[in-house]
């Protein structure tokens, strides 16, 4: 059975201000428009999530909200997983292993460098940088998400706002 992981980096954010926590940074206007544009790409490709997992940082939550609105996905069904923020490869692999086996298409909204490390580990595709609002689609021939391991994924595509 095929399962698809959509790795999505948060949209473009404001620069960190004096006294501001990185966790609290918000999207720039360009981030809003880029996220909307990338969600439209998913609509054009007929890709809607069964489940969305997201870092609880402000910028990822805002990105998730835009994708939910555009894809008609209930925002209340998004799982905000603290371990996705500043995640190591090991932490992200554990998040994936905990995905519900019934979910065939899962969106993971988070941050670099963890997302790139994850994509590289799963596909061997040498993805060193995923630009903001970029999306990587990886296909797996597995029955449960627990089966994921190094090199098991097939890179279906990578899309960024600048490619459009």
Helices and strands as residue ranges (DSSP letters): E 2-9, G 22-24, H 29-44, E 51-54, H 58-71, G 75-77, E 79-80, G 82-84, H 89-97, E 105-110, H 114-123, E 135-141, G 145-147, E 154-159, G 161-163
